[in-house]
Amino acid sequence: MIFKKKEKWKTLDDVLRGSLKMLDRGARNFTHPFHWPALATCGGDRVNLRTVILRDFLKSDRILICHSDFRAPKVSQIQNNPAASWLFYHPKEKIQLRISGNVTLHTHDSLAEKQWDSTHIISRINYRTTYPPGTPIQEPASGLLDSILDKSSELLHSQAGRENFAVIVCRFNHMDWLILRATGHMRAQFTWDGNKLKASWVVP
Ligand SMILES: Cc1cc2nc3c(=O)[nH]c(=O)nc-3n(C[C@H](O)[C@H](O)[C@H](O)COP(=O)(O)O)c2cc1C
């Protein structure tokens, strides 16, 4: 008997729902490929791209969240230009998502507090380099004081990096979905104007 694989992506609605589900899984599960997107920001005359961890996805508001050191270059880039793009790729599903929108920064509000509370104590050490990320140094080094690297004492001071902690919150209004298939690639685009959605299949 021949089993024909059921078509998963028959409608634009299938694509949208499936994409949002993958973002949701990516935010919750560190083994999911969508947990490690690339985030692009504009700085001067350059586009700047880096890997980040997707920390949260608020589906009803179309919001993607990641964390950063407030002193990092990406933060001043966002302060100058809030436009940002995210790139996700799932190698097994062969699905690429390109998402763009505007970013707001949160440091001292309830959202930032909630995100800080959700961080693992061990990752809080990332916000404690003596000098800002990107500062030139003479030799390869973590930028952390030796006393901080003694993690046993660190656990007692886990609030210490809080002042350098920032939350990058991106409300997106455009999503480009692409799936690679031997039988022909497929691509779709979704654009929101407020909550009004325009969706279309496009040539891959
Ligand atoms: C797997 C991986 C995950 C990363 N996650 C983050 C992150 O969530 N937030 C962050 O600020 N930097 C993260 N980084 C470091 C950034 O890629 C980047 O090097 C750093 O943030 C400095 O970027 P900037 O100079 O553009 O601000 C990650 C790097 C890797 C390799």
The ligand as a Gaussian input file, in Angstrom:
#p B3LYP/6-31G(d) Opt

LIG

0 1
 C       24.362000      31.159000      20.189000
 C       24.487000      32.613000      20.528000
 C       23.485000      33.223000      21.234000
 C       23.578000      34.569000      21.566000
 N       22.556000      35.170000      22.240000
 C       22.629000      36.484000      22.512000
 C       21.525000      37.150000      23.124000
 O       20.478000      36.564000      23.414000
 N       21.648000      38.479000      23.379000
 C       22.790000      39.168000      23.053000
 O       22.834000      40.369000      23.311000
 N       23.837000      38.576000      22.471000
 C       23.783000      37.250000      22.181000
 N       24.828000      36.629000      21.554000
 C       26.030000      37.443000      21.213000
 C       25.709000      38.265000      19.954000
 O       25.678000      37.430000      18.821000
 C       26.707000      39.413000      19.767000
 O       28.004000      38.901000      19.604000
 C       26.691000      40.391000      20.930000
 O       25.384000      40.573000      21.427000
 C       27.242000      41.757000      20.520000
 O       26.401000      42.262000      19.509000
 P       26.351000      43.828000      19.140000
 O       27.784000      44.257000      19.091000
 O       25.710000      43.856000      17.805000
 O       25.553000      44.505000      20.190000
 C       24.730000      35.302000      21.191000
 C       25.735000      34.679000      20.453000
 C       25.615000      33.357000      20.130000
 C       26.717000      32.715000      19.329000

